């Protein structure tokens, strides 16, 4: 691979705000969110996704999502947190920060709608493309060189239900058969 590959993943199902989670920053994944995120990570494993680096928003639900994927995919580099992936983060600074990484394959875990806007900008510099992520949904965007707005090619955008099925089935060949 001569360019770079970026996976974008929305965090898994989180606990609702309430007595157990009084503030949004410390809101954890729900038990169902942890289970489904693990199944999604198994789907990424079946797709042979192999990020060299995983970067998360600092919010707890994203960190927990990233930790599950990090462990499942057995990523050697330590998990990194980036404030630009937090809700309302500066997407231009996120791009500059991402372009500084030497890794060819990076997985970013963040939030809606910012993650959708970021993905859209990566494949179209004027946000003409509207990409939507379900919780624990993942997309893959490839670049001929370093990541830049409008330079990415969307390889796929998969909902968590399909990723979970891929994990259950052990993956598919390019022709769709196991």
C-alpha positions in Angstrom: 0.0 0.0 0.0 1.6 3.3 -1.1 -1.1 5.6 0.4 -2.9 5.6 3.7 -6.1 3.9 4.8 -8.4 5.4 7.5 -11.2 3.5 9.2 -13.9 5.7 10.9 -16.0 4.1 13.5 -18.9 5.6 15.6 -18.9 4.5 19.2 -21.2 1.7 20.4 -24.5 1.9 22.2 -24.1 4.0 25.3 -26.0 4.2 28.6 -28.7 7.0 28.5 -28.0 10.2 30.4 -29.5 9.9 33.8 -28.7 9.1 37.5 -26.1 6.5 36.5 -24.5 8.7 33.9 -25.1 12.3 34.9 -22.8 13.9 32.4 -22.2 13.1 28.7 -18.4 13.0 29.0 -18.4 10.0 31.4 -21.3 8.1 29.8 -20.2 4.5 29.4 -21.2 1.9 26.8 -24.3 -0.1 27.8 -23.8 -3.8 28.3 -25.5 -4.4 25.0 -23.2 -1.8 23.5 -20.1 -3.7 24.7 -21.4 -7.0 23.4 -22.4 -5.6 20.0 -19.1 -3.7 19.7 -17.2 -6.9 20.3 -19.3 -8.6 17.6 -18.5 -5.7 15.2 -14.8 -6.0 16.0 -15.0 -9.6 15.1 -16.5 -8.5 11.8 -13.6 -6.2 11.2 -11.3 -9.1 12.0 -13.1 -11.2 9.4 -12.6 -8.4 6.9 -8.9 -8.5 7.8 -8.9 -4.9 9.0 -5.4 -4.4 10.5 -5.0 -0.8 11.8 -1.6 0.0 13.1 -3.0 2.7 15.3 -6.4 3.3 17.0 -7.3 6.8 18.0 -10.4 7.7 20.1 -12.3 10.7 21.2 -11.7 11.3 24.9 -15.3 10.6 25.9 -15.7 7.4 27.8 -18.1 5.6 25.4 -15.6 6.1 22.5 -12.6 5.1 24.6 -14.5 1.9 25.6 -15.4 1.2 22.0 -11.8 1.7 20.9 -10.5 -0.5 23.7 -12.7 -3.4 22.6 -11.6 -3.0 19.0 -7.9 -2.6 20.0 -8.0 -5.8 22.0 -9.9 -7.8 19.4 -7.7 -6.8 16.5 -4.6 -7.1 18.7 -3.2 -3.7 17.8 0.3 -3.4 19.1 0.5 0.4 19.4 -1.1 1.9 22.5 -4.5 3.5 22.2 -4.4 7.3 21.6 -7.0 9.8 22.6 -7.5 13.0 20.5 -9.7 15.9 21.6 -10.4 16.8 18.0 -12.6 13.6 17.8 -14.8 14.9 20.7 -18.2 16.3 19.8 -17.7 19.7 18.2 -14.0 19.0 17.6 -12.1 21.0 14.9 -12.2 18.7 11.8 -9.5 20.6 10.0 -7.1 20.2 13.0 -8.1 16.5 13.1 -7.0 16.2 9.5 -3.7 17.9 10.1 -3.1 15.8 13.2 -4.0 12.6 11.3 -1.6 13.6 8.4 1.3 13.7 10.9 0.9 10.0 11.7 3.4 7.7 10.0 1.1 4.7 10.2 -0.5 3.7 6.9 -3.6 2.3 8.5 -5.4 4.2 11.3 -8.8 3.6 12.9 -10.6 6.6 14.5 -13.5 6.3 16.9 -15.8 9.2 17.3 -19.3 10.7 17.5 -22.2 11.6 15.2 -22.7 14.0 13.5 -19.0 15.1 13.4 -17.7 11.7 12.2 -20.2 11.8 9.3 -19.1 15.3 8.4 -15.4 14.3 8.6 -16.0 11.3 6.3 -17.9 13.4 3.9 -15.1 16.0 3.7 -12.5 13.3 3.2 -14.2 12.1 0.0 -15.7 15.5 -1.1 -14.2 18.8 -0.2 -17.6 20.6 -0.2 -19.6 18.0 1.9 -21.7 17.0 -1.1 -21.6 13.4 0.1 -23.8 12.7 3.1 -22.5 9.6 5.0 -24.4 8.4 8.1 -23.0 6.1 10.8 -25.1 3.9 13.0 -23.7 3.3 16.4 -20.6 1.0 15.9 -20.8 1.5 12.2 -17.5 1.6 10.3 -16.3 3.0 7.0 -13.0 2.6 5.2 -11.5 5.5 3.2 -8.3 5.1 1.2 -5.9 7.9 0.1 -3.2 7.9 -2.6 -0.9 9.6 -0.1 -1.5 11.4 3.2 -5.2 12.0 4.2 -6.5 15.2 2.7 -10.0 16.7 2.2 -11.5 15.6 -1.0 -8.7 13.1 -1.8 -10.2 9.9 -0.2 -11.9 7.1 -2.0 -14.8 5.5 0.0 -14.1 1.8 -0.1 -17.1 0.8 2.1 -19.5 2.0 4.8 -20.9 -0.9 6.7 -23.7 -0.9 9.4 -23.1 -2.8 12.6 -25.6 -5.5 11.8 -23.6 -6.5 8.7 -20.3 -6.4 10.5 -21.8 -8.6 13.3 -22.9 -11.1 10.7 -19.5 -11.1 9.0 -18.0 -11.8 12.4 -20.4 -14.7 13.0 -19.7 -16.2 9.6 -16.0 -15.9 9.8 -15.7 -13.6 6.8 -16.3 -13.8 3.1 -14.1 -14.0 0.1 -14.3 -11.4 -2.6 -17.0 -13.5 -4.4 -19.1 -13.5 -1.2 -18.6 -17.1 -0.2 -17.0 -18.4 3.0 
